[in-house]
Structure formats: structure tokens, C-alpha cells
Amino acid sequence: MAERGYSFSLTTFSPSGKLVQIEYALAAVAAGAPSVGIKASNGVVLATEKKQKSILYDEQSVHKVEPITKHIGMVYSGMGPDYRVLVRRARKLAQQYFLVYQEPIPTGQLVQRVASVMQEYTQSGGVRPFGVSLLIAGWDEDRPYLFQSDPSGAYFAWKATAMGKSYVNGKTFLEKRYNEDLELEDAIHTAILTLKVSLSLNNYKLPISHGSKQDQWHFFFLQESFEGQMTEENIEVGICNEAGFRRLSPAEHLLTECNTFRPLRATAWI
């Protein structure tokens, strides 16, 4: 009851030491679609649920995995409109850095600047905290990076993490499954299994793509005996490695027999 008197103030701490609006923003994140990030030895995988409210929606009109620069991309859990604002801001920050230094912005620098924007919205008049958490993947200095930034403006580097709905289950699964010697293909598999744990979905077929120096792409199909189905229409996957950050285009989605590899040239990557 005592917390209610502080629930509309951005800058006043409650007697328990909390900024209540930030707690509400974190609740919006926890209610959002699950997202997973895994840092492999040779790249980073981002995966998220992309569930439309109606079959009449054009599923290609909205993307949750977004490129920021050639070598950085991100995904979110929480409120989509807030995410779009941060995507635009992140791209602008990256361009400003390039204009000054004539080189791509390092992943850590971009994360720090985006987190500063999020922190400003926790103490400025006329605004509210962003109702999203971000997973930001990047590749620079010949190594992969994975960061998470929260509505408070706090950010952390991760080896693997999950956020959104049932994130506790996802993190518990990752703690048991993850090891630092994971290759990109194994990380993709683990990311999808983690989403499945978070969503409690079963019996799925899923096309996944990963890159190589020759830009040769393959689809990896998974099937296990569970209820429900995960397809190219309800998840998105982004991968960052030495070739840059890439998101799978729906034009390249192809479902064939399970447990097979089929080569496919990338033609519609963004």
C-alpha cells in the first residue's frame, strides 16, 4: 500500500528503495515474448518468438530482430513501439560515431550510449521508462559480443541469457546446456531449444540459417516429439559472425524433410 504513493513518480524512491516506474517497466519486459542470446566461439545467435495476434496480419511488416550496423544487431522483449524508438536512436548514434571517427562503432560503445538514453528516460520530466530490454549482438576486434540492456539503463555482458516470458526457465536451461566451446551451429540449436522451454511448445519443425566465409547458407531442421509447432512464421533468428550481422529473410524459408541439411544461397538478406 505504501508503494502506491510513489507509483507515478519517476524520480522519487519508495520507502523500500525502489523506483516503482522502473519496476513496472521490468514487469512489461517479463510479460513480453521470450528472447534468447547465445555467444558461441565463432559468433552470436539471437532468437525470439514472433507471434502475430491474427492470421490476417502481414507477418513481414514487422521485424523483431533488427540490424543496427553491418556488424551489430539487436532484439527485444517488451513493448514493440518502444523498441522501434530505440532502434532508430541506436542507428543514429552509430552514424554519428562513424562521422566523427570514420570507423564503425564498437559494440561496447553502442551499448553504453543506448543504455545512457534508456537511463535518461528514468529521470526526465514528461516521459516514462522504456518498456523493453534489449539483447545486442556484435562482432569486432575478431571476437563476438553479447550484451543486455534493461529499462533502468543498466547493461551487462553475457555468455548466454534469456529474457521475456518464462525467462527463469530459459536461464536455468542455458546454465545446464551452455559451454564456452559451442560452435555457431550448436548455439543455434541451443537457442531454439531454450525458446521451446520458455514457450512450452512441442513437436516443431524450424528452418535455421548460418553463414560462412563463402556466404554459403544451410537450413537446419529440428524435430522433437512435443505439442505445438515453431515455424519460420512465429520465430526470428539473427546471427552475427565475422561476416557481419544477418537476419533470415522470409523469402528464403523452406520446409523440407526433417533432420536434413539443404544448401541455399542467400539472396534476400537485410
Number of C-alpha atoms within 10 A of each C-alpha: 4 9 14 10 11 17 18 13 17 20 15 16 15 16 10 9 8 15 22 22 24 22 16 15 22 22 16 20 26 21 17 23 22 27 34 30 33 30 31 27 16 18 29 29 30 31 27 26 26 22 13 13 7 8 8 7 10 9 15 10 6 12 14 22 25 21 24 23 17 15 23 29 28 26 27 31 27 26 18 16 12 15 22 15 11 19 19 12 16 23 17 13 18 23 18 14 17 13 11 8 10 10 11 18 20 17 23 17 13 21 25 17 16 21 22 16 17 24 18 15 19 21 17 12 11 7 11 19 24 28 28 28 31 24 29 27 32 32 24 17 9 10 15 23 25 30 23 25 22 22 27 26 23 14 20 12 15 14 17 24 27 29 28 26 22 19 25 15 18 25 19 14 19 22 12 8 13 19 15 11 12 18 15 22 18 13 26 27 15 21 27 24 21 27 27 21 19 25 19 13 15 17 14 18 21 22 22 23 24 23 21 11 8 8 12 13 17 19 20 21 21 19 15 11 8 12 11 13 14 23 17 20 15 14 20 23 28 27 30 30 28 18 16 18 27 24 22 21 18 14 11 17 17 16 15 14 12 15 10 11 14 13 11 15 11 16 9 11 12 11
